[in-house]
Amino acid sequence: MAKKGVQLDWETFSCSICLDLLKDPVTTACGHNYCMNCIKGFWDEEDHKQSHSCPQCRQTFTPRPVLLKNTLLAVLVEELKKTRVQAAPVDHRYAGAEDVACDVCTGRKLKAFKSCLMCLISYCEEHIQLHFESPAFDKHKLVAPSEELHDNICSLHNEVMKMFCRSDQQSICYLCPVDEHKGHDTVSAAAERAERQKELEGTRLDIQQRIQGREKDVKLLHQEVEAINSSADKAVQDSEKIFAELIRLMEKRSSDVKQQVRAQQKSEVSRVRELQEKLEQELAELQRKDGELKKLSHTEDHTQFLHNYISLSPLSESTPSIKARPLRYFEDGTAAVSEVRDKLQDVLSESWTNVSLKVTEVDVLLPQPEPKTRADFLKYSREITLDSNTANTYLLLSEGNRKAKRMIKVQSCSCSSHPDRFTYYKQVLSRESLTGHCYWEVERSGRVYVAVAYKNISRGSSFECKFGLNDKSWVLDCDKNRYTLWYNNVQTPLSGPQSSKVGVYLDHSAGTLSFYSISDTMTLLHRVQTTFTQPLYAGLWVYNDGSTAELCKLK
């Protein structure tokens, strides 16, 4: 019995929120005791309400009470601790702050096992037994414990809401159709639930499909990040290797030039010194000869003078004199190296734009918005020029190789036999390759074909060399009163407003190629959907004599 009394005391001094012995005990106005931190935490969660309540009896307080430590309780708790009597295990059958309590239990309430939608009461396992044993409760609907049972009561008629008004989209009781909802479309709550359940299942199915799709997308993007990082690392490594090779090549060429200069320097200095030595020897001989003649000139004996003069040896053959002239030694070599430097700078300058463009045109899976207005298209505009090496000799290029005009006579060309030249059809390709997102416009007069093509399109006189008559090119035939698209020798007549300007939009990675008629507005003439396997080039085919086609400046 003594042990039971201690157990009772222990439970008496336990907090009903944490179910442990009171810590810094406080007492509410309704007489219940809690740990200070437990009741503060409970009321913190109720701060959004107008009042605060007791977790046990539900009495409300306005405003929020300021609780002070109950020193008497604190002393009793400390005395209880000194007894060192082990507390019995916490009985988890009792309802805590987060649980739904049984509405039938008196005193300390047990956790609710079920809630009854007919009774609008929650029951513990003991008090619910009558619902299972008595036939009178067979039609009662038992659900998981809920604190929202009273939300099922009609505020006007105090009846359970078992119907649904579709007109007002709200739950109602059986009396509401007689008064407030008279003449409305009403059904039983069960019928509406069944209908909404079907919608719910359909929505869930759609959500699950979208979840699967998004999971797949997330996985693809994760793989894309790995691929981007791997590709970038490899590009950096390969670029460093290539530039290192270029540096080694330049160092090798610098060493070669240095060796050549030094070898030539040694050879030329040797030749000069050899001649210098010869001249010095001749100079010494002449000086010696001059001394003999000077001495002879002072001989007073005429006979002796004549004898010695006749016996003089003749002068050796003189070395040709060195003529003074402007001298150039290795300056020409320096100029040649400087010329190589200038050409290399030009090549790097021309090529660097393409290198930078390729680096920034990384193709990833991120969706790109389709341009809607001309301003949107102009964001992707490209400065394109015509490649004179591909131009048919009857085409005259001008305006910085952006304009092509069909001429009656052949135009002179320094490299008319270039392998890239269109020899029969009056066609020309762009110098720049096109990948990623590109937009350009062509201003025309007369009949002109606006095309895109792969670089390896044939250049001869057969039909397969024409834009649109092969699988390597797509072309829009812009005639006076009609448009026609050609691809692989198949024509597609098109309708649209006639205009002297045509816009072309390419999304290489998406495989779309669109042609637009440009006037005050943009009108889509045709969109090609395919898979591009190579970089593309803009093309022009100027059909009639005197007709012109110009790649417009858009920036």
Secondary structure as UniProt FT lines:
FT   HELIX           2..12
FT   TURN            16..18
FT   STRAND          25..27
FT   TURN            29..30
FT   STRAND          33..35
FT   HELIX           36..44
FT   TURN            45..48
FT   STRAND          52..53
FT   TURN            55..57
FT   STRAND          60..61
FT   HELIX           71..82
FT   TURN            83..84
FT   TURN            92..93
FT   TURN            97..98
FT   STRAND          110..111
FT   STRAND          114..116
FT   TURN            117..120
FT   STRAND          121..123
FT   TURN            125..128
FT   HELIX           129..133
FT   HELIX           135..137
FT   TURN            138..139
FT   STRAND          142..143
FT   HELIX           149..152
FT   TURN            155..157
FT   STRAND          163..165
FT   TURN            166..169
FT   STRAND          170..172
FT   TURN            174..175
FT   HELIX           176..178
FT   TURN            179..183
FT   STRAND          186..188
FT   HELIX           189..297
FT   HELIX           302..310
FT   HELIX           331..360
FT   HELIX           374..378
FT   TURN            379..380
FT   TURN            388..390
FT   TURN            393..394
FT   STRAND          395..398
FT   TURN            399..402
FT   STRAND          403..406
FT   TURN            414..417
FT   TURN            419..420
FT   STRAND          427..434
FT   STRAND          437..445
FT   STRAND          448..454
FT   TURN            455..456
FT   HELIX           463..465
FT   TURN            467..468
FT   TURN            471..472
FT   STRAND          473..478
FT   STRAND          483..487
FT   TURN            488..489
FT   STRAND          490..494
FT   STRAND          501..507
FT   TURN            508..511
FT   STRAND          512..518
FT   STRAND          522..529
FT   STRAND          536..542
FT   TURN            545..546
FT   STRAND          548..551
//
